[in-house]
Amino acid sequence: MEKILTVVVPTYNMEQYLKYCLDSLCVGTGLEDLEVLVVNDGSTDASSAIAHEYEKKYPQTFRVIDKENGNYGSCVNRGLSEARGKYIKILDADDSFDTSNFEQFIAFLKGVDADLVLSDFAVVDMERQVRKIIRYGLGQEKLFLMDDVCRTYVFQNMQMHAVAYRCERLRQLGYHQSEGISYTDQQWVFIPMVAVETVAHFDGVVYKYLIGRDGQTMSPDVKLRSVSHTVRCAVDMASAYEQYKEEFIGKPVQEYLQVRLIPFVKDTYVFALTHYGDKTRWLLVGFDEALKEASRDVYNLIGSKEVSSFMGFGYIDYWRRHRGMNMLIVKLLSRVYCMMLEMKRKRRGEDAMALPTAF
């Protein structure tokens, strides 16, 4: 039986949060139109047992996929391969949906035919209190052409929490997310956009994104330990850009892809340069060489003064030409860049998860 929506819940040792997450999906009506795939990524706690309780109670809606650990992307890939819904949406196991709006969202999906459906989302704290709401403001009266919306600021700064894709489009594209690493949520709002022609908007909050959890991948300490994951993710995104560029070159979506990719790649350089030392130096050298091999276009763009310069000084290009020399000036400029970026975000009222903007 085909469902209108498949929600994939990647799960690894989330026993503390999973019940709250899955409870938020138990809508009064619409369960028959919903498929929930809890992809248990080799958890060693009670996550699998909790998920199986929901599968037993709602066998027509919930299904548990127990698999060996392969990290976030492997859960997304497995979910996409087994999804029976017309649309697919990702829900992290420590997050939740607004249950009442989610029921309306399912009804909305039954009456729309788009490649991408956006919905607003909220940022909540550990007490589940709303701290901020991100709205897209497109209205939900009509379909929009991707070419008309993909250049707008709000669209270019979207997060994975906002999107639901038509499954068929992703399968036709042959979409595959990087496995074995973190931070691949950036990929979910990157190459899939190549397959999008029409966009619809549900004017209400569906996703509730939890902040403040210990060990969260957005925290600076975790990011420092996982910088190698970020490097791999950035290189894979550049490779995908090169692989699909004939399909988007010269089209409006090319600008969207560059706005998503270039700041992410640049921030990888800036982060490594700011924390420059023996370990990060060799990691950065490997990243630079891998990026050059993955996409010469992206490599050249990152080194250009238009993308990576401060007061006319191209510091990434300087590092490339003077590896091993005193990097004090590069580290200093990288830190100034980070400070100015933070000031820019505060002026715009953006939170820490907003997409960086290149100077």
N, C-alpha and C positions, 0 to 999 in steps of 0.2 A: 504494500500500500504506500503510495507516494504521500509525503507530508509536505506542508507548505513551508516549514522551516526546520532546519537541523541546527541545534545548538551544540557545539563541541566544547567540552569542558576538560582541558588539559589538567591533569592532577598528579602532583608528586608530594607526598607527605603533607597533606592539607587537612588532616582530621579535625583540626581546631576550627576550620572555616567552612568545610565542605557542606555540612548540613544546612547552614544558613544560606549558602549559595544555591543548593538544590531546592530548598523550600521556596525560594523566590521564583522558581520556575513552575511551581504548582498552581497554575491558573485555574479559575473556576470552570470556565468554558474555553475550549480551544485546545485542550490536551490531545484530542484526536487528530489535530492538525500539526502537532509538535512532536519532534523527535529530539531526545537529549542523549548524546553520546558522551559518557564519562570515560575518558581515555586515561586509565591508570598507568602511569609511567614508571612501573616498578617500585611503587611505594613500599616502605618498610613499616609503616604505621597502620592505623585502622581505616585509611581512606577507601580501600577496596571494599571492605565490609560495609561501610556506611553507604557507598554507592549501590551495592547489591541490595540493600534494604529498599531503596527507591525502585530499583528494577523489579523487585518482587511485588511491591505495592502497586506500581504503575507499569505493567509489562508491555503495554502498547505504546508507551512514551519513552521510558528510560531504558537504556542499554549500557552495560558496562563492558569495556574492552580492556582487559588486563594484558599488558605487554611488558617486555623488558625495557629497562631505562634507555632512552634515546634522546632525552631532553625535549624542549618545547616544540621545536619544528616537527619532530617525529610524530607528536600527538596531533598536530594540525594535519599533517599528511595522511595519517591513518584515518582521522575523522572525515576528511574530504573524500577519501577513497570509498568509505562505507556509507556516506550520507545518502539518505533517501528524500531529503527535502528539496523543494524548488530553490530555496535560498539557504545560505549557510552563514552562521554567525559564531564568533568565538567568545567564550566567557571564561576568564581565568577563575580558578577554584577559590581564590580568596576574595573575589568580587561578587557582585550580585546584580539582579535586575530589579527594577521597580515593578512589582507584580501587577498592579492595576493597569499601569501603562503598557506593560508587556502583553497583557490580554488584548488591549486595543491595537497594539502593534501587529499581532498575529492576524487580527481581522483586517487591518490595513493591507497587509501583504497579500491577502486573498483577493483584494480588489485592485491590485496594481500589477503592472507587467514591466519591470525595469531590470537592467543589468546590475545596478547598485542602488541599495536603499540606505539612506543616511537616517540616523536618529540622534537626538540630543543625548548628552550624558552628564552625570553629576560626579563630582569628586567628594568622597566622604571620608571622615576620620575614623579612628578605631572605635568610637562610640556609635558609628554609622550615622553621624550627623552630617548634613550636607554643608560642605565648605564652599563649593563653587559649582555653577552649572555652565556647561559649554553648549551654546545654542548655535544652530546653523542658519536659522532665519530665512530659509528658502520658501517656506510655505508648502502646503501639501495639496495644492489644487491641480497640479499638472505634472507631466514628465518634463524633465529638462534634458537637453542635449549635453553630453559630456564636453563637447568643444566649447559650449557656452559657459560652463561653470568651473572647469578645471584650472582656469587662470585666476580665479578669485582668491583673495587672501584667506578667507575662512576655509575654503576647500583645500588649499595647499598646506594648511596647518592642521588638518584633521588628524585624529588618532584612531587606532584600531578599534577602540570602544564604540565608534560611531557607525561602523560599516556592516552591512549584510550583502553578500554577493549572490548572484544567480549561479548555482553550482555548475550548470552546464557550461557557462563561459570559462570558468577556471579549468575545467577538465579539457575543453577544447584547446585552451592555451598550453596545457601540459604543466600547470603550475606545480612547483615543488619547493618547499621551504627548507632552508638549511637545517640539518640535524646535528645533535651533539653539542649545541652551544646555546647561550642565552641571547637576549636582545633581538631575537628574530621577529618580534612584533612589528618592527619597522618594515620588514619585507611584506607583511600582510597588506599594507597600504601603499605598496610600490608597484611592482610588475603587474599584479592583477588589474590595475587601472588601464593597462593596454587593451584589455578585452572589453572595457566598458564603453557603451555607446549612449545609453540612456540612464538617467539618474532620477530617483524619487526621494522625497523627504517626508518622514514622519515627524510631525511637529510636537514632540514630547520626549521626556527623559525616559530612556529604556535602561541603559547601562549605569551602574554605580561603581566607580573605580575607588578602591580602598587605598589610602595612603597612611604611612606611619608604621607599617608592619616591620618587625625586626627581620633582617635578611632580605628585604625587598631589593630586587635587582636595580631599582633606580637610585638606591642610596650610594653616596660617594665611596664608602669603604668597600662595598661589594663590587662596585664598578672598577675600582682600582685592582682588586683581585681578579676580575674577570676581563681585563682589557684585551687579552688574547681572543676572547669570544667576540668582542666588538670588532677587532681586526678582521677576523674570519667573516663576520656578517657583512662588513663593508666591502670586502673583496668579492664576496658572492653577489652582492647587489650590483657591483660594477660589472661583473661577468654577465649577469642577467641583462643589464643595460646594453651591453655590447651584443648579446645574443639576439635581442628583440628589436634593435634600433631600426632595422629596415621597415618594421611595421609602424613606427611612430615618428620617424625622422620628418621634420617639417610640419608636423601636426601640433595642435595646441597642447596635447598631452605630453609632448617632449619637454615643454617648459615645466609642467608639473613634476615630471620625473627628475629633472635637474634640481628643482627646488627641494625635493625630498632627499636626493642622493648627495649632492655636493656639500651641504652643511654637515651631514652625518659623517662623510669621509673626512672633511676638514677637521671636525671636532676630534676625530681619532688622532690626527696628527697633533693638534693642539694639546690634547690630553697627555699624549706621550712626551711631547716636548716640555710641557709644564712640569712633568714628573721625571725629567730626563735623568737617567742613571745607567748603570751597567746593564740591567735587565731590559729596561724600556728602550735603550739605545739599539740593542740588537733586534728587539721585537719590531721597532720602527723601521730599521733597515730592511727586514724581511717583508714588512707590510708595503713599504715603498716599492720594492721590486715586484711583489705579487700584484700590486695595483697596476703597475706599468704593463705587466703581462696580460692582465685581465682586460684592461681597456685603456688604450693609449689616449683616447679622447678625454676620459675622466682624469687620467694622470696629468695631462698637459693643463687641463682647466684648473685643477687644484694648485698647480705650481704657478699659475699666472698671477700677475699683479692685480687683475680685476677681481680675483677671488681671495687671494691670500697675501695681502700687503697691509702695512700699517704706516701711514704717512709716507707712502711711496716706496717703502722698503719691503721687498718680497721675501719674507722670512722663511717660508717653506722652500722656495727656490734656493735661498742662501744655504739652508741646511743641506739640501741635496748636493750642492757644489762644494761644501766645506765640512763634510762629515769628519768627526774626530777632533775638530778644532774647538776652541773655547766656545761653549754654547750659551754663555751668560746672556748675550744680547737676544738670542732666540727665546730662551726661557723667560726673560723679562717681558718681551713683546707678547709671548703667548699668554702670560698672566694678565697683562694689560687688556688683551683681547677678551679674556674671560670676565674681567671686571666690567668692561664696557658692555659686554653681552648681557650680563646680569642687570646692569643699570637700564639697558634698553628694554629688557623684559618687564622690569618694575614700572617703567613709564607706561608701558602698554597694558599693565595689569595682568600679565601672563604668569602662569605658575611654572614650576621647575620642569614640567614635562613638555612644555611647548617646544616646538621645533626651532632649533637655532637658526638665526639669520646671519648670513655672511656679511662681513664688513668689506 
